[in-house]
Structure formats: structure tokens, C-alpha cells
Amino acid sequence: MPKTPSPCIDVCKYKRQGHCIGCSMTKAQKSLYKSLKKDSHRAAFVKMLTSQQHRLGKFQHWHEAYRKKLSKRKIAVEEIL
């Protein structure tokens, strides 16, 4: 299984109580993701992030953008999401 790519979709503007308007991560979460070494931990982080996005709302665009990112890297969406 290929390495799970970062959930960042290269928007990186922090509004919404410190959450990025592109991916919903906070700066602390972005740092935490970068420090994760095991791919199983990285995949779990992405699942946690999708749950966070659902709670916060307004992140429907992220799923399509992340699917495109996975597609460019030739990673099956089912492996990650």
C-alpha cells in the first residue's frame, strides 16, 4: 500500500476558529500529521479529519480535491477513504 498523502489540499488559510478553510486542520494538526511515521497512523488521522470536517460543516469540496490528489499519485481512493 502506498504512503497515505497529507490531507492538505494546498489552500492553507486559517479562519474558522483556527481551522484551515481547505482541509479543516489546525496548525497543530498539520505538525502532528507530519510527525506520524506509521502509515496506519496516517490513514487513521485522515479518517479522524473527515469526521472533524463533517462536524464542522462547509468542507464538502475537500473530498473531491483529495480524490484528485490521490488520483494523480495513482492511489486507489478505497485504500485511504
SULPE-V228789 format. One record per residue. RES is the residue in three letters. PSI is psi in whole degrees, -180 to 180 (* if undefined). D_FIRST is the distance of its C-alpha to the first C-alpha in whole Angstrom. Layout:
# SULPE-V228789
res={RES | RES}
psi={PSI | PSI}
d_first={D_FIRST | D_FIRST}
This chain:
# SULPE-V228789
res={MET | PRO | LYS | THR | PRO | SER | PRO | CYS | ILE | ASP | VAL | CYS | LYS | TYR | LYS | ARG | GLN | GLY | HIS | CYS | ILE | GLY | CYS | SER | MET | THR | LYS | ALA | GLN | LYS | SER | LEU | TYR | LYS | SER | LEU | LYS | LYS | ASP | SER | HIS | ARG | ALA | ALA | PHE | VAL | LYS | MET | LEU | THR | SER | GLN | GLN | HIS | ARG | LEU | GLY | LYS | PHE | GLN | HIS | TRP | HIS | GLU | ALA | TYR | ARG | LYS | LYS | LEU | SER | LYS | ARG | LYS | ILE | ALA | VAL | GLU | GLU | ILE | LEU}
psi={133 | 159 | 134 | 120 | 157 | 143 | -5 | 134 | 24 | 39 | -53 | 56 | 122 | 112 | -142 | 63 | 40 | 5 | 141 | 138 | -12 | -47 | -10 | 2 | 148 | 169 | -38 | -40 | -38 | -41 | -43 | -45 | -43 | -27 | -11 | 127 | -41 | 134 | -32 | -34 | -40 | -41 | -40 | -36 | -42 | -40 | -41 | -40 | -40 | -34 | -42 | -43 | -40 | -43 | -41 | -30 | 175 | 24 | 26 | -31 | -26 | -42 | -46 | -42 | -40 | -37 | -41 | -41 | -44 | -42 | -43 | -32 | 6 | 45 | 129 | 131 | -38 | -26 | -27 | -52 | *}
d_first={0 | 4 | 7 | 8 | 12 | 15 | 17 | 20 | 21 | 24 | 27 | 27 | 31 | 32 | 34 | 34 | 35 | 32 | 29 | 28 | 29 | 26 | 23 | 25 | 24 | 27 | 27 | 27 | 24 | 22 | 23 | 22 | 18 | 19 | 19 | 16 | 14 | 12 | 9 | 10 | 13 | 12 | 11 | 14 | 16 | 15 | 16 | 20 | 20 | 20 | 23 | 25 | 25 | 26 | 29 | 30 | 30 | 30 | 27 | 26 | 26 | 22 | 20 | 21 | 21 | 17 | 16 | 18 | 16 | 13 | 14 | 16 | 12 | 11 | 8 | 9 | 12 | 11 | 8 | 10 | 13}
